[in-house]
Each structure stands twice: as structure tokens, then as C-alpha cells.
Amino acid sequence: MASSNNLTKNVRRQNIPILYTKGTYYEVGFNVGRTFSGIIHSFLNGNPSLEEDFLPAYNTLEGKRAYEETLNSVKKNFPQYVRELEGIADGANVPFYKLFLLHMDDIMLLAVKKETKNEHPTGCSSICVNNKGHEILGHTEDALGEVLNHIYFVSAHIIPDKIEGKCPFKEEKFTSLCYAGHLPGYTMSYNHHGLIFTINTLSVKHTYPGKTPRMFITRSLLGAENFVQAQEIIRDRGCGAGNGCSINMTFLNQEGDRMFHNAEMAPSDKQESQLNVFTASPGECIIHTNKYLRIKIDETNENMTNSSLNRMATFATYPSPKQKHDVLKMLSDTTNPNFPVFLDTPNNYVKTVAVGIFDCVAKTWSLYSDNPSKNEPLVVLPLVLKNN
């Protein structure tokens, strides 16, 4: 008989639960925490990034200062999302500071000049295809192995009890794939305004305590109504991002031709994020991994850079993708033994925990919990938009 530890942490399970919830930011967070308490506790217990990196950094004078500066900044600019995270912590009965440390991520480590013991080639691959009748955004969700079996969907309808913060949305309605204990918005998501987006983590040499952690910026994107507003959220004027990522996105309800965008976001010493947007018109595609392609900035995490270069080299062996089948084939590729696109090597620190395909024509989101070349999607969700 398999041990419970093997069932939850080591064996790829064909199971991604979903929660439908409605309420204020805190109420939605509490419902998420209460519903997925077991998964959140399992994720936090023995998590090497938390135990070996973030907590030791937090327990230093510099770490405490970076934590307080960042939390105070987020409370000022995005108080609603702090309350949502407080709700998750309260609902799951876990300490808030542990969840906030996960959201600070490399901001905390670089603040104390700590060399992480867990610098592995984590990251994701995203492919956008923009052809007539074939408008696809595909994505591998790659993460440290402890994330495997510790993900879930949150489908939320948020009606705030008060309107506040830099992004004072009167209503939010979205579905997002979430890491346990994390705010929605940092993997792959869509909202009822028709925004769909996926995230590629980017690792910079200089991060900034007191600025907005990327996971709060991507959480705010879930309320965006149009591309102009999405860019303003990413730019985060008056503060700016504290670390980096790229966002692959499109709006299903946009007028005129379909446009896909890749927005590279990077921190800066100015009071706003660095932002560079590449747009794919009809007939074009976008491929992005975990390395800056356009913003010139010092990067770190050599393993992630090598993985990104190797995955891009693998994609370059394929003809330019034209339809969903091409995207699935590319995202399933395991031909490079050291840096496969779909990561499932036994005992590897990094795993592909899910593959998602957004079909903008069919208005569906297919989610695979195993290699798409050998498996059917675990679920196909309809993209339910406002006024539909």
C-alpha cells in the first residue's frame, strides 16, 4: 500500500479541485483557505524554499526590515489583496507571514544577499498562435517539485465591501489556477471581461523591498477590463514592481483583429515598473520562457537561464506553430534529456505540474495534469464572459 506522503507529494495525481466562491475579498480568501486547508498545510510543511530560504532570511534584521517595508507598501496600494491573503491564512489556520514570504519570493532573499539552496530551472513556457480560426494561448506550468498535487482552481465573484487601493474595482469575476496558499493570478487565468493570461517568471539580479511583489501585480490584472488598463496595472505608477515576470495575454472581446501581447515587466529604481510589450498580429506567434528577450537587465539564476535557452532551442527545431495540435506537440516535447519542455524526470527538483490551452475561438480552457502527447485533458472549462 502506498504511503500517504507518496500519494500527496511524489506521485502525479489526476486531480485538480475547483472552488466556486462569492463574497468580499476577505470572505473569498477565507473560503479558499478553509476549503483547501489540507492542501495548503501539506504544501507549507517541509517546503524547502520556505524552510531553507525564506524563514532564515526573515529571521534577520535586514529580512524583517524588507518584509515590513514591502508589506506596508502593499497595504497602502493594494489593501484589498492583503485582506484576501489574510482570509486565506485565517481560513487555512496558517500564519499570514509565511504566505506573505512566499509572495515576496526573491525580494526577500536578495534583500539579505542570501544565496538560495533551491536555485533550480523553475519557470514556464508559453506559446501564442494567431491564425484565422486558430487563436491559441498554450502554457506549461513548471514549478519546484513540491508544487505537484498542490494546485487548485479558484472561480471567484468578488463584490467589495469598500472600494479602495490603486485598482478600485467595483466587481471582480475570474477563474485562476493557483498554487496552494497563493493569491490567484500568477499561473494561468481569465476574467469575465475576456482577459486571458499566463505568467513566465523572470529572475533579476536586483530586486527592491518596498515595491510591489509581482504576485500582487498579477493578482490585480484579474480585474482589468481592457489592454490599456492592463498596461497601467503592470506599470504600477507611483511604486513599481519589486521583481520581474512576463505576461502573455489577449482580450477575447476586443474589437478588430485578434492581438496577442507579451509584456515583459522588470523592476527599476524609478517609481514605476519597466515595461516592454511585443504584439503578435494575425499570422504571427509569440514564444516566451524565463529569460528577458527585450528589456536589457542583469539576470540571475543560471539554471533557469540555461533551461530557457535550451527550451527556446527546442522550439526553434519546429516549424512556426499554426494550430492547437502544433502547440500541444511543442509543449509536450521531452527530446532534450537535461532541459525538456515537459518536465517529469524522476527525482527532478522541477516538474511541469499542468499544461493549459486557451482556445480563443471555441472559448475554452483545456487543462492537462500530465503530458498532453499521451493524455486527454483532465478538464475543459468554458470561458464564461460578462453579459453572456
N, C-alpha and C positions, 0 to 999 in steps of 0.2 A: 504493500500500500504506500502511495506517495505521501511524503510529509506535507504538512500544511505550508511550510516555508517554500518547498518546491512548487506547490500549486500556485502560490501567490507571487513569487519573485523570480523564479527561474524558468518556468515553462510558459511558452507563449499561449495565452488563453484566447479563445474565440468569444470574447465577451467585452462589450463596451456599453455600460449602462447610460441611461439618459434621464435627466430630471427636467420636468416642466414645472416652472415656478413663477409666481407673480407677487409683487409687493414693492415696498420701498427698497432702497439699496441695502440697508441693514437686514431687512426681512429676507430678501433674496439670498444674501450671503449666508444668513443663519440657516436657511433651508438647505443650501448646498452643503454646509458644514455638517448639519445634522444627518442628512441623507447619506453622505459619503464619508462619515466619520471613520469607519473601519478602514477604508482605502487611504484616507489621509494619515491616520495613525501608522498604518503599515508603511507608508511612504517615508514618514519622518523617522521612524525607528531604525537606527543603524544606517541612515543615509550618509554615505561617506563625504559628500560635499558639505553637508551641514556639520557633521561631527568633526571632520578633519580640517575644514577650511573656515566656514563662516562663523561658527561658535568661538573657536580660538581667536579669530580676528576681532569679533565683537567684544571679547573679554580683555581688550587692551584699551588704554586711554585714547589712542588715535581712532580705534574702531568705534568706541562709544560716541566720540565726537562726530564721526562720519555718519553714524546711524541717526543721531539726534538732528543733525543738520538736514539730512535727507528727509526724515520723517516730518520735520517742521515745514519744509518746503512743500511736500506733497499735501500735508494738511491744509496749507494755505491755498494751493492751486487746485487740488482735486479732493476736497474733503469727502465727497460722496463715495469715492472709491476706497478711501481709508475706512469709512464706515462699512462698506461692503466686505472688506477684508477682515475687519473686526467681527462682522457677523459670521464669516466662515470660521474664524478662530473660536468664537463662542459656541457656535453650533457643533463643532467637532470636539470642543473641550481641549484645545491645544493652545500653547502660548502664542499670543499675537506676534511677539518679537521674532520668533522662529520663522513665521510665514513672511514677515517683512524682510528678514535677511535673505530669504530665497528670492524675493523681488528685487533687492538691491544687487544681488549676484556679484559680478566682478567689480562693481563700485566699492564694495566693502573690502575686497582683497587688495585692490590696488591702493586703497586709502592707507593701508598698513604695510604696503610694499611686501605683501606675503606671496611667496611662490606656492601656487596650488599644487597639491599632490594628485589632483584629478584633472590635469590638462590633457584631455583626450580629444580626438577629432569629432566632437559633437557638432551637430548642425543639421541642415535640411537642404533638399534640392527642390527647386520649383521650376516648372515649365509652363509657359503661356503659349497657346496656339490660337491665332486669329485668322481663320479662313472661313469663307462663306459656308454656313451650315455646320461648321466645326469650330466652335469657340470654347476652348478648354483651358482651365487652370488646374494643373496637377501638382502634387506636393508629397514628398516623403517627410514624415515627422521623425527625425532622428534625435536621440537623447541618450544620456547615460543609462546603463542597463537597469538601474533601479526604477526608472520611469515605466518600464514594461509592466503591463497589467495595473498601472496606477494612473489611468486616464479615464475621463468620462465626459459626456456631453452635458452642457447646461443650456436649456432653452428657456430664456427668461423674458418676462414682460415687467419692466420696472416703471413704476409711477412714483416719482419722488415725493416725499413729504414736504420738502422745501427745495427751491431752485437756487443753486449756488455753484461756486467754483468757476474756473476758466471756461468750462464747457457746460453751461447751464441747460442741459437738455430737459425738455418738459416730459419726455417719454423715451424709453429705450426698449427695443424689442429685437432679440437676436438669438442665434444658436451658435455655440462655440465649443470646440474640443478643448478640454482643459487638463493640465497636469494637476494631480491631487494637491489641494491646498492653495492653488494659484488662482488669481483673477482670470476671468475669461479674456480672450483676445490675443494670446501670444502663440498660437499654433496655426489653426485654420478656422475661419469663422465667416458668417454672413449676417447682415441685419435686414430689417423689414423695409429699408429704403433701397435695397438691391445691391448694397456694397458686399462684395466677396473679397476676402484677402487671406494671404498666407504670409508667414514670417520666416526670414532667414536670419539667424543670429550672426552678428559680426563682432569681432573682438579687437578692441583698440588698445593701444599702449597706455593712453592717458584718459582715465575716467574722472568724473567730477562729483564728489559728495555735495549735497545741497541742491543739485539739479534733479530733473525728473528721471527716475528709472524707466527704461524702455518699456517695461511691462505695464506701467501706468499710462504711457502714451498710447500703446496698442489697445489697452482697455478703453480709452476714450474714443478711439476710432470706431468702436462698436455703435456709437451714436451718430456718426457722420451721415449727413443727408446727401452730399454731393462731393465731387472731386476737389472743388475749391476749398470746402470746409475741411476735407481730409488733409490737404496740404497744410492748412493753418494749424491743425491739431499736431501734426508731425513737427512743424517748425517751432511750436511751443514758445512763442514770443514772450519775453519777459523773464524767461528762465532757461529753457533749452534742455535737451536730453543729456543725461549723465553718462550714458553708454550707447552702443550702436546696434543697429539691425537694418534689414531691408524689408520692405513691404511690397508684395506683388498683389495687384488689385484691379478690379473693374467694377463699374456700376451697371447692373442689369437693365435699369430703366433709363439709361442715358439717351439723349436724342442723337440722331445721325448714326454714323458708323460705330461699330464696337471699337473701343480703345482699351488696351491693357497697359498698365503702368508698373514699372519697378521704381520704387522710391528708396534710395539709399539715405539713411539717416546716420549722422555722426555727431558726437559732442564737440563743443568748441568752448573757448574762453569768453565768448560773447554771450549775450542774453537771449540766444535762440539756437536751435539745432542747425547744424549744416544739413542741407537737403539738396539732392540731385535726383531728378526724375527722368527716366527714359520711357518713352511711349511707343508701343507697338501698334501701328495702324493695320488695317486689313491686309492680309498676305504676309505679315511679319510674325516673328515669335520672340519670346524672351526666355532665357535660361539663366538662373541665378543660384549660387550655392552660398558659401560662407566666407567670401572674400570681396572686398570693395573692388568694383570694376571701374568706377568713375571718380569718386572722391579720393583725393590724394591725402592719406593719413597713415601714421605709423600703426601697424597692426601687431598683435601678439598671438600666442597660441599656435606655435609652429605646426603641431599635429593637425589642427583644424585647417590651416592654410594648405598643407600638403594634401589633405583629404579633398579640399575644394578643387585644387589644381588637377588632381587625378580624376575626380568626377567630371570636371569640365572636359578633360581629355577624352574620357569615355564617351561623353555626349557628342563630341566632335567626330567620332567614328560613325555616327548615324547620319543619314540624310536629314535635312531640316524637317521636323515633325509637321504633319499635315492634319492629323485627326487624333481622336482619343486612343485608338489602338497604338499609334506610334508613341504617344506619351506614356502609356502603361508599359510598353516594352522597354523604353529607356529608364523608367523609374524602377523597373524590376531587375535591372542589369546586375550581374554578380561576376562579370568576367575578370575584373581586377581583384586578385585574391587578397591584396593588402588594403585596398580602398574601394570596396564595392559600393555601388549606388544604394542597393537594398542591403542593409547591414543585418545579418543574422548569424554571424560566425559564433560558434560555441565559445563560451568563456570570454568573449569580447566585452570590453567596457561599454561599448556603444551599440545600440540597437535601433533599427527602424521600428518604431512602435506602432505606426499606422501609415497608410497611404490614402490620400484623398484626391478625388477627381470632381471638380465642379464643371458641370456641363451647362453653359450659359444659354444654349438653345433649348434643351429639354428642361432647363431649370431644375436640375437635380444635383445632389451631392452624394457621391458614392464613397463609402469608407471601407477600406480593406484592412484587416488586422493581421494579414500575412501577405506573402509575396503575390502580387497580382497576376504574375505569369502562371501561377499554379492554383489560384483560388478565385472564387467568385467574391464579390463584395459582401461584407458582413451585413451592411445595411445600405439602402439607397433612400436618402431623405429628400422630400420635395422642398424646394426653396419657396417658402411662403412669404409673399411680399405684402406691403401695405395696400389696402383697398382691393385686394384680390378676393 
